[in-house]
Amino acid sequence: MLNRRQILGAGATAGASLVAANAWGATQNMGLPEAAVMETAETQTPIRPSSGPDYQPVVTLNGWTLPHRMNNGVKEFHLVAEPVERELADGMTAYLWGYNGQSTGPTIEAVEGDRVRIFVTNKLPEHTTVHWHGLILPSGMDGVGGLSHPGIPPGKTYVYEFDLTKSGTFMYHPHADEMVQMAMGMMGMFVVHPKDPNFMPVDRDFLIMLNAFDIDPGTYVPRIMTMTDFNLWTWNSRIFPDIDPLVVNENDRVRVRVGNLTMTNHPIHMHGYDFEVTCTDGGWVPEHARWPEVSIDIPVGAMRAYEFDAVHLGDWAIHCHKSHHTMNAMGHDVPTFIGADKRALTKKIRKLQPEYMPMGTAGMADMGEMSMPLPDNTVPMMTGWGPYGPIEMGGMFSVVKVRRGIGSDDYSDPGWYENPPGTQAYEWTGELPKHASADSAATQITPKPTSKG
């Protein structure tokens, strides 16, 4: 049976053309595993292992795991490098390059000791390769175009085959016309689970790829020459408020794996918890060498994983702590108007543009509540609503939702947390207590007795 790409790739329209397409597709793709496709931006339920060692599968936020088939003891996967349309947020779509219908590409999961065979079909307008970032493998499988092997020409399929000698979190991306192809969204994650199910077990295992784009409002294609002035900071090519939450059951042991293929570092901060850093690109951190954090900096081209026990119920923010990375498009070249009186100017502008809305004279928080016309195919700098008003965030931001009674395979949004009575900040309407002074504080200090000698 032909898949959608085999038919579309042949350019079939009807009748005899379709017959020709069937013959072409069957010949060109004979022996290849079916190329799975994902065209939704919703988080997909993880694929549990059906054979071999057991493991807790990863959950790729707003993403999915690539299926495989077994062929004489080898796990076979099929990646298709191709132009894709990715919904970055409701109302904004980007024309990117990716894999199997999406950017970022599907997560590849396997087990330490597995032999994998990965077919890579190139449907881009130029050659490509795939580099298996962090994996130990033969030099000829490393995916550096011109060094490891020739580039994969358009319309051709290459095969990568190697043994997975270590467990951990790795990435994949091109090493061919890298500036263009990575700027267009070609990247994904590769997770290798330990062969011993009792080593580093967790109840929930989340996966986040940090990536970034420069897409002007009203346009669809990223500016590939950008080096620093990105305007869309994304997790798995999604921006808040359209990044799914991390849904956790109370007392779960939770792992969060974060990879960074942007042009800058990202200090990822999680509220409500401290956590242990348990894995880096080089491998698992021994228990005696782990360190506690509430923020973990993810360097460029690197991965960090941390773990915590979900003992604190609530809705807890998780975000990059670079303030401009928690806002969306239209953030560049905006002048500062704080303290400026724009009333006279506003009257004049509204004679020509009645819908004009002055912004920024008292900060930018008012943008979170505004409903104003925007250019096509963009989103506000700050957007998203919580139970008590606008959250005033964008970009690299989501919520860890810890609840009681969440099923082991349930990752659906449980809604907003209701804070128990007495546990939420509230307005004070009474008389303010007298402020402490240096004198009053000093009178309450009991001097220490001095020793005689």
Backbone hydrogen bonds in HBPLUS format (Angstrom, degrees):
<---DONOR---> <-ACCEPTOR-->    atom                        ^
c    i                          cat <-CA-CA->   ^        H-A-AA   ^      H-
h    n   atom  resd res      DA  || num        DHA   H-A  angle D-A-AA Bond
n    s   type  num  typ     dist DA aas  dist angle  dist       angle   num
A0007-ILE N   A0003-ASN O   3.38 MM   4  6.75 155.9  2.44 152.5 158.5     1
A0008-LEU N   A0004-ARG O   2.96 MM   4  6.18 176.4  1.96 158.0 159.1     2
A0009-GLY N   A0005-ARG O   2.62 MM   4  5.47 158.0  1.67 146.3 154.1     3
A0010-ALA N   A0007-ILE O   3.24 MM   3  5.39 134.8  2.46  97.9 109.5     4
A0011-GLY N   A0008-LEU O   2.96 MM   3  5.18 151.9  2.04 105.6 114.8     5
A0017-SER N   A0014-ALA O   2.91 MM   3  5.44 126.5  2.21 154.3 146.5     6
A0018-LEU N   A0014-ALA O   3.37 MM   4  5.16 148.2  2.48  98.0 104.1     7
A0018-LEU N   A0015-GLY O   3.01 MM   3  5.38 122.1  2.36 104.7 118.2     8
A0019-VAL N   A0015-GLY O   3.18 MM   4  6.61 153.9  2.25 148.3 155.9     9
A0020-ALA N   A0016-ALA O   2.92 MM   4  6.20 161.1  1.96 151.4 156.2    10
A0021-ALA N   A0017-SER O   2.83 MM   4  6.09 150.5  1.91 143.9 153.1    11
A0022-ASN N   A0018-LEU O   2.84 MM   4  6.14 153.3  1.92 149.0 155.8    12
A0023-ALA N   A0019-VAL O   3.07 MM   4  6.40 160.0  2.11 151.1 155.6    13
A0024-TRP N   A0020-ALA O   2.87 MM   4  6.10 163.2  1.90 151.8 157.0    14
A0025-GLY N   A0021-ALA O   2.76 MM   4  5.89 168.4  1.77 154.9 158.4    15
A0026-ALA N   A0022-ASN O   2.94 MM   4  6.04 163.4  1.97 148.2 152.8    16
A0027-THR N   A0023-ALA O   3.07 MM   4  6.21 150.5  2.16 144.0 151.5    17
A0028-GLN N   A0024-TRP O   2.84 MM   4  5.98 177.0  1.84 162.0 163.0    18
A0029-ASN N   A0025-GLY O   3.03 MM   4  5.86 160.2  2.07 147.4 152.3    19
A0032-LEU N   A0029-ASN O   3.03 MM   3  5.46 167.5  2.04 132.9 135.0    20
A0038-MET N   A0100-ASN O   3.17 MM  62  6.52 158.1  2.22 153.1 155.9    21
A0044-GLN N   A0063-GLY O   3.04 MM  19  6.16 158.0  2.09 171.0 175.6    22
A0059-VAL N   A0205-ASP O   2.69 MM 146  6.03 150.8  1.77 159.4 169.2    23
A0207-LEU N   A0059-VAL O   2.91 MM 148  5.91 143.0  2.05 154.2 147.4    24
A0063-GLY N   A0060-THR O   2.84 MM   3  4.86 139.1  2.01 142.0 130.5    25
A0061-LEU N   A0207-LEU O   3.34 MM 146  6.37 155.9  2.40 156.3 159.9    26
A0107-THR N   A0064-TRP O   2.89 MM  43  6.19 170.8  1.89 157.1 154.9    27
A0066-LEU N   A0107-THR O   2.80 MM  41  5.82 163.7  1.83 152.7 156.6    28
A0069-ARG N   A0076-GLU O   3.08 MM   7  5.34 151.1  2.17 139.4 148.2    29
A0076-GLU N   A0069-ARG O   2.84 MM   7  5.34 175.8  1.84 165.8 167.3    30
A0071-ASN N   A0074-VAL O   2.87 MM   3  5.13 155.5  1.93 144.1 152.3    31
A0074-VAL N   A0071-ASN O   3.09 MM   3  5.13 158.2  2.14 105.4 112.2    32
A0075-LYS N   A0115-ARG O   3.02 MM  40  6.35 162.4  2.05 165.6 162.2    33
A0117-ARG N   A0075-LYS O   2.80 MM  42  6.07 156.7  1.86 157.8 157.4    34
A0077-PHE N   A0117-ARG O   2.93 MM  40  6.33 156.7  1.98 154.5 160.5    35
A0119-PHE N   A0077-PHE O   2.93 MM  42  6.21 165.6  1.95 154.5 150.0    36
A0079-LEU N   A0119-PHE O   2.77 MM  40  6.08 158.7  1.82 173.2 176.0    37
A0121-THR N   A0079-LEU O   2.90 MM  42  6.35 160.0  1.94 161.0 164.4    38
A0100-ASN N   A0080-VAL O   2.95 MM  20  5.18 152.0  2.03 142.3 148.8    39
A0081-ALA N   A0121-THR O   2.87 MM  40  6.18 153.2  1.94 165.1 173.9    40
A0123-LYS N   A0081-ALA O   2.71 MM  42  5.66 159.3  1.75 161.0 168.3    41
A0082-GLU N   A0098-GLY O   3.03 MM  16  5.68 160.2  2.07 138.0 144.0    42
A0098-GLY N   A0082-GLU O   2.89 MM  16  5.68 171.9  1.90 162.9 163.5    43
A0084-VAL N   A0096-LEU O   2.81 MM  12  5.30 167.8  1.83 137.0 140.6    44
A0096-LEU N   A0084-VAL O   2.91 MM  12  5.30 148.0  2.01 149.4 157.0    45
A0086-ARG N   A0094-ALA O   2.96 MM   8  5.30 163.7  1.98 155.5 158.9    46
A0094-ALA N   A0086-ARG O   2.82 MM   8  5.30 166.3  1.84 152.1 155.5    47
A0088-LEU N   A0092-MET O   3.02 MM   4  5.80 128.5  2.30 137.5 152.1    48
A0239-ILE N   A0088-LEU O   3.12 MM 151  6.00 152.7  2.20 157.8 152.3    49
A0089-ALA N   A0092-MET O   3.46 MM   3  5.30 167.5  2.48 142.0 141.7    50
A0092-MET N   A0089-ALA O   2.89 MM   3  5.30 160.9  1.93 141.2 138.0    51
A0095-TYR N   A0220-TYR O   2.80 MM 125  5.41 165.7  1.82 133.3 138.2    52
A0097-TRP N   A0184-MET O   2.87 MM  87  5.22 168.9  1.88 133.2 136.7    53
A0099-TYR N   A0102-GLN O   2.87 MM   3  5.54 153.8  1.93 169.3 160.7    54
A0102-GLN N   A0099-TYR O   3.07 MM   3  5.54 170.0  2.08 119.4 122.3    55
A0105-GLY N   A0187-MET O   2.75 MM  82  5.89 165.7  1.77 163.6 162.0    56
A0108-ILE N   A0189-MET O   3.00 MM  81  6.44 163.0  2.03 153.5 156.2    57
A0191-VAL N   A0108-ILE O   2.79 MM  83  6.17 158.6  1.83 170.3 174.2    58
A0110-ALA N   A0191-VAL O   3.04 MM  81  6.53 149.6  2.14 159.2 167.7    59
A0193-HIS N   A0110-ALA O   2.88 MM  83  6.25 168.6  1.90 149.3 146.5    60
A0114-ASP N   A0111-VAL O   2.87 MM   3  5.59 162.0  1.91 147.7 150.1    61
A0112-GLU N   A0193-HIS O   2.79 MM  81  5.88 165.4  1.81 174.6 169.5    62
A0113-GLY N   A0164-LEU O   2.68 MM  51  5.16 161.6  1.71 153.6 159.2    63
A0164-LEU N   A0114-ASP O   2.83 MM  50  5.51 161.8  1.86 168.1 174.2    64
A0116-VAL N   A0162-PHE O   2.95 MM  46  5.75 167.3  1.97 167.5 163.6    65
A0162-PHE N   A0116-VAL O   3.11 MM  46  5.75 148.8  2.21 150.7 160.3    66
A0118-ILE N   A0160-TYR O   2.69 MM  42  5.09 167.0  1.71 159.5 163.2    67
A0160-TYR N   A0118-ILE O   2.94 MM  42  5.09 164.7  1.96 139.9 144.8    68
A0120-VAL N   A0158-TYR O   2.83 MM  38  5.35 169.4  1.84 162.8 165.2    69
A0158-TYR N   A0120-VAL O   2.97 MM  38  5.35 155.6  2.04 146.6 147.2    70
A0122-ASN N   A0156-LYS O   2.97 MM  34  5.73 166.3  1.99 162.4 165.4    71
A0155-GLY N   A0122-ASN O   2.69 MM  33  5.40 160.1  1.73 157.2 160.3    72
A0128-THR N   A0152-ILE O   3.09 MM  24  5.16 143.0  2.24 126.2 136.0    73
A0152-ILE N   A0128-THR O   2.71 MM  24  5.16 168.3  1.72 163.6 161.0    74
A0131-HIS N   A0173-HIS O   2.68 MM  42  5.43 172.9  1.68 156.3 158.9    75
A0173-HIS N   A0131-HIS O   3.14 MM  42  5.43 151.4  2.23 143.0 151.7    76
A0135-LEU N   A0132-TRP O   3.18 MM   3  5.81 159.4  2.23 128.7 134.9    77
A0133-HIS N   A0171-MET O   2.71 MM  38  4.92 116.1  2.12 136.6 151.5    78
A0171-MET N   A0133-HIS O   3.24 MM  38  4.92 165.3  2.26 135.8 139.9    79
A0141-MET N   A0138-PRO O   2.98 MM   3  5.47 160.8  2.02 117.0 123.3    80
A0142-ASP N   A0139-SER O   3.21 MM   3  5.38 168.4  2.22 114.2 116.0    81
A0147-LEU N   A0144-VAL O   2.98 MM   3  5.45 154.0  2.05 130.5 138.4    82
A0148-SER N   A0144-VAL O   2.75 MM   4  5.09 163.7  1.77 149.2 154.6    83
A0145-GLY N   A0175-HIS O   3.05 MM  30  5.94 154.0  2.12 139.7 148.0    84
A0146-GLY N   A0149-HIS O   2.96 MM   3  5.56 151.2  2.04 144.0 146.4    85
A0156-LYS N   A0153-PRO O   3.12 MM   3  5.57 157.7  2.17 139.9 138.8    86
A0168-GLY N   A0192-VAL O   2.83 MM  24  5.26 159.8  1.87 140.5 144.7    87
A0192-VAL N   A0168-GLY O   2.92 MM  24  5.26 173.8  1.92 163.2 164.6    88
A0170-PHE N   A0190-PHE O   2.71 MM  20  4.81 155.2  1.77 151.8 157.8    89
A0190-PHE N   A0170-PHE O   2.74 MM  20  4.81 172.1  1.74 127.4 126.4    90
A0172-TYR N   A0188-GLY O   2.86 MM  16  5.26 154.3  1.93 139.7 138.4    91
A0188-GLY N   A0172-TYR O   2.93 MM  16  5.26 137.0  2.12 152.3 154.8    92
A0180-VAL N   A0177-ASP O   3.09 MM   3  5.74 122.8  2.43 114.8 126.9    93
A0181-GLN N   A0177-ASP O   2.97 MM   4  6.12 172.8  1.98 162.4 162.2    94
A0182-MET N   A0178-GLU O   2.92 MM   4  5.65 166.9  1.94 147.3 151.5    95
A0183-ALA N   A0179-MET O   3.35 MM   4  6.01 147.0  2.46 122.5 131.7    96
A0184-MET N   A0180-VAL O   2.92 MM   4  6.10 131.4  2.17 144.3 157.7    97
A0186-MET N   A0181-GLN O   3.13 MM   5  5.78 158.0  2.18 146.4 148.3    98
A0185-GLY N   A0182-MET O   2.97 MM   3  5.09 160.2  2.01 104.7 111.0    99
A0199-PHE N   A0196-ASP O   2.95 MM   3  5.52 168.2  1.97 124.6 127.1   100
A0203-ASP N   A0253-ARG O   2.78 MM  50  5.19 155.0  1.84 140.3 149.0   101
A0204-ARG N   A0253-ARG O   3.19 MM  49  6.51 151.4  2.27 154.7 155.4   102
A0255-ARG N   A0204-ARG O   2.86 MM  51  6.19 158.3  1.91 148.8 156.0   103
A0206-PHE N   A0255-ARG O   2.83 MM  49  6.15 167.4  1.84 159.4 156.7   104
A0257-ARG N   A0206-PHE O   2.83 MM  51  6.08 168.6  1.85 149.9 153.4   105
A0208-ILE N   A0257-ARG O   2.84 MM  49  6.16 153.3  1.91 159.7 168.7   106
A0259-GLY N   A0208-ILE O   2.92 MM  51  6.38 159.7  1.96 159.9 166.4   107
A0236-ASN N   A0209-MET O   2.73 MM  27  4.98 169.0  1.74 154.7 155.7   108
A0210-LEU N   A0259-GLY O   2.73 MM  49  5.99 169.8  1.74 159.3 162.8   109
A0261-LEU N   A0210-LEU O   3.16 MM  51  6.13 173.4  2.16 159.7 160.3   110
A0211-ASN N   A0234-THR O   3.08 MM  23  5.36 169.7  2.09 141.2 144.5   111
A0234-THR N   A0211-ASN O   2.83 MM  23  5.36 160.4  1.87 163.8 167.0   112
A0213-PHE N   A0232-LEU O   2.93 MM  19  5.18 156.6  1.98 146.6 154.3   113
A0231-ASN N   A0213-PHE O   3.23 MM  18  6.51 137.9  2.42 135.9 145.6   114
A0232-LEU N   A0213-PHE O   3.04 MM  19  5.18 140.9  2.20 168.3 161.1   115
A0223-ARG N   A0214-ASP O   2.75 MM   9  5.42 157.3  1.80 153.4 160.3   116
A0219-THR N   A0216-ASP O   2.99 MM   3  5.55 152.5  2.07 144.2 143.9   117
A0218-GLY N   A0376-ASP O   2.73 MM 158  4.51 110.8  2.21 162.7 172.3   118
A0230-PHE N   A0228-THR O   2.98 MM   2  5.86 138.0  2.16 100.5  90.9   119
A0235-TRP N   A0238-ARG O   2.98 MM   3  5.30 157.0  2.03 152.1 154.1   120
A0238-ARG N   A0235-TRP O   2.96 MM   3  5.30 128.7  2.23 108.2 121.0   121
A0242-ASP N   A0239-ILE O   2.83 MM   3  5.65 147.6  1.94 133.0 134.2   122
A0240-PHE N   A0395-GLY O   3.02 MM 155  5.14 160.8  2.06 127.8 133.8   123
A0246-LEU N   A0399-VAL O   2.94 MM 153  6.26 156.8  2.00 145.3 153.0   124
A0401-LYS N   A0246-LEU O   2.85 MM 155  5.99 152.8  1.92 141.0 150.1   125
A0248-VAL N   A0401-LYS O   2.91 MM 153  5.97 170.0  1.92 155.4 152.4   126
A0403-ARG N   A0248-VAL O   2.99 MM 155  6.35 163.2  2.02 159.4 162.2   127
A0252-ASP N   A0249-ASN O   3.01 MM   3  5.61 156.0  2.06 142.5 142.1   128
A0250-GLU N   A0403-ARG O   2.58 MM 153  5.45 137.0  1.76 157.8 159.5   129
A0251-ASN N   A0310-ALA O   2.53 MM  59  4.64 175.1  1.53 142.0 140.7   130
A0310-ALA N   A0252-ASP O   2.85 MM  58  5.29 170.7  1.86 160.0 162.5   131
A0254-VAL N   A0308-PHE O   2.89 MM  54  5.47 178.0  1.89 168.7 169.2   132
A0308-PHE N   A0254-VAL O   3.01 MM  54  5.47 147.1  2.12 145.0 155.2   133
A0256-VAL N   A0306-TYR O   2.92 MM  50  5.55 160.0  1.96 161.1 167.2   134
A0306-TYR N   A0256-VAL O   3.05 MM  50  5.55 155.5  2.11 145.3 150.7   135
A0258-VAL N   A0304-ARG O   2.86 MM  46  5.50 166.4  1.88 159.7 164.4   136
A0304-ARG N   A0258-VAL O   2.98 MM  46  5.50 156.3  2.04 151.9 158.4   137
A0260-ASN N   A0302-ALA O   2.93 MM  42  5.61 150.4  2.02 164.6 173.8   138
A0301-GLY N   A0260-ASN O   2.83 MM  41  5.42 134.2  2.04 141.4 153.7   139
A0266-HIS N   A0298-ILE O   3.18 MM  32  5.21 151.1  2.27 129.5 138.0   140
A0298-ILE N   A0266-HIS O   2.90 MM  32  5.21 160.5  1.94 128.5 134.7   141
A0321-HIS N   A0267-PRO O   2.80 MM  54  5.50 150.1  1.89 149.6 159.1   142
A0268-ILE N   A0296-ILE O   2.95 MM  28  5.34 152.9  2.03 143.8 135.9   143
A0296-ILE N   A0268-ILE O   2.88 MM  28  5.34 153.9  1.95 143.0 149.4   144
A0269-HIS N   A0319-HIS O   2.80 MM  50  5.52 173.2  1.80 167.0 165.2   145
A0319-HIS N   A0269-HIS O   2.95 MM  50  5.52 160.0  1.99 154.9 160.9   146
A0270-MET N   A0294-VAL O   3.16 MM  24  6.03 161.4  2.20 169.0 173.8   147
A0271-HIS N   A0317-ALA O   2.85 MM  46  5.38 173.5  1.86 169.3 169.9   148
A0275-PHE N   A0293-GLU O   2.84 MM  18  5.48 159.3  1.88 156.5 163.5   149
A0293-GLU N   A0275-PHE O   2.92 MM  18  5.48 148.5  2.02 150.8 159.5   150
A0276-GLU N   A0307-GLU O   2.97 MM  31  5.36 165.6  2.00 157.1 158.7   151
A0307-GLU N   A0276-GLU O   2.83 MM  31  5.36 150.4  1.92 147.4 156.8   152
A0277-VAL N   A0291-TRP O   3.26 MM  14  5.90 160.4  2.31 153.1 157.3   153
A0278-THR N   A0305-ALA O   2.93 MM  27  5.81 143.1  2.07 136.4 147.9   154
A0285-VAL N   A0278-THR O   2.82 MM   7  4.97 174.4  1.83 128.0 128.9   155
A0279-CYS N   A0305-ALA O   3.34 MM  26  4.90 147.4  2.45 136.9 130.5   156
A0305-ALA N   A0279-CYS O   2.91 MM  26  4.90 152.7  1.99 145.5 141.7   157
A0280-THR N   A0283-GLY O   2.98 MM   3  5.39 166.8  2.00 150.2 152.4   158
A0283-GLY N   A0280-THR O   3.11 MM   3  5.39 151.7  2.20 106.9 115.0   159
A0289-ALA N   A0286-PRO O   2.84 MM   3  5.33 150.1  1.93 115.9 125.7   160
A0290-ARG N   A0287-GLU O   3.46 MM   3  5.51 163.8  2.49 102.9 107.4   161
A0302-ALA N   A0299-PRO O   3.26 MM   3  5.37 136.2  2.47 135.5 127.3   162
A0311-VAL N   A0309-ASP O   2.85 MM   2  5.76 125.6  2.15 114.5  98.3   163
A0314-GLY N   A0402-VAL O   3.19 MM  88  5.41 170.0  2.20 139.4 139.0   164
A0402-VAL N   A0314-GLY O   2.99 MM  88  5.41 156.9  2.05 168.7 167.6   165
A0316-TRP N   A0400-VAL O   2.90 MM  84  4.99 172.0  1.91 144.3 147.0   166
A0400-VAL N   A0316-TRP O   2.66 MM  84  4.99 171.3  1.67 156.6 155.4   167
A0318-ILE N   A0398-SER O   3.01 MM  80  5.36 155.0  2.07 139.7 136.3   168
A0398-SER N   A0318-ILE O   2.85 MM  80  5.36 150.8  1.94 160.3 168.0   169
A0320-CYS N   A0396-MET O   3.16 MM  76  5.74 152.0  2.24 150.0 153.4   170
A0325-HIS N   A0322-LYS O   2.79 MM   3  5.42 154.5  1.85 122.4 131.2   171
A0326-THR N   A0323-SER O   3.27 MM   3  5.65 166.6  2.29 110.2 113.6   172
A0396-MET N   A0325-HIS O   2.88 MM  71  5.95 164.2  1.90 166.0 160.7   173
A0394-GLY N   A0326-THR O   2.87 MM  68  4.66 125.2  2.17 105.2 110.7   174
A0328-ASN N   A0381-MET O   2.82 MM  53  4.19 157.3  1.87 117.9 125.5   175
A0340-ALA N   A0337-PHE O   2.88 MM   3  5.27 166.3  1.90 136.8 139.0   176
A0339-GLY N   A0361-THR O   2.95 MM  22  5.41 164.8  1.98 142.2 138.4   177
A0346-THR N   A0342-LYS O   2.78 MM   4  5.85 153.0  1.85 150.8 158.7   178
A0347-LYS N   A0343-ARG O   3.14 MM   4  6.43 155.2  2.21 148.7 153.6   179
A0348-LYS N   A0344-ALA O   3.32 MM   4  6.65 157.7  2.37 146.5 151.5   180
A0349-ILE N   A0345-LEU O   2.99 MM   4  6.24 165.5  2.01 155.9 159.9   181
A0350-ARG N   A0346-THR O   2.93 MM   4  6.04 157.2  1.98 151.5 157.4   182
A0351-LYS N   A0348-LYS O   3.22 MM   3  5.48 147.4  2.34 102.1 111.3   183
A0352-LEU N   A0349-ILE O   3.00 MM   3  5.51 141.0  2.16 111.0 121.0   184
A0353-GLN N   A0349-ILE O   2.75 MM   4  5.87 157.7  1.80 151.0 158.5   185
A0356-TYR N   A0353-GLN O   2.96 MM   3  5.61 166.8  1.98 129.8 131.6   186
A0367-MET N   A0364-MET O   3.04 MM   3  5.77 158.2  2.09 119.2 125.2   187
A0368-GLY N   A0365-ALA O   3.01 MM   3  5.69 152.1  2.09 117.5 124.4   188
A0369-GLU N   A0366-ASP O   3.14 MM   3  5.53 148.4  2.25 108.1 116.3   189
A0370-MET N   A0366-ASP O   3.22 MM   4  6.38 132.1  2.46 144.0 157.2   190
A0383-THR N   A0393-MET O   3.03 MM  10  5.89 177.4  2.03 148.9 148.1   191
A0391-ILE N   A0384-GLY O   2.87 MM   7  5.74 168.6  1.88 146.2 150.1   192
A0386-GLY N   A0389-GLY O   2.79 MM   3  5.39 177.3  1.79 157.1 156.5   193
A0389-GLY N   A0386-GLY O   3.46 MM   3  5.39 176.4  2.47 107.6 107.6   194
A0397-PHE N   A0395-GLY O   3.01 MM   2  5.83 127.9  2.29 109.6  94.5   195
A0410-ASP N   A0407-GLY O   3.08 MM   3  4.96 167.0  2.10 109.4 111.1   196
A0423-THR N   A0420-PRO O   3.09 MM   3  5.72 144.6  2.22 147.2 145.8   197
A0441-ALA N   A0437-SER O   2.91 MM   4  6.03 157.7  1.96 150.9 157.5   198
A0442-ALA N   A0438-ALA O   2.96 MM   4  6.05 146.9  2.07 137.9 147.0   199
A0443-THR N   A0439-ASP O   3.11 MM   4  6.43 147.0  2.22 149.0 156.5   200
A0444-GLN N   A0441-ALA O   3.20 MM   3  5.49 146.6  2.32 102.7 112.2   201
A0445-ILE N   A0442-ALA O   3.15 MM   3  5.39 164.9  2.17 109.5 113.9   202
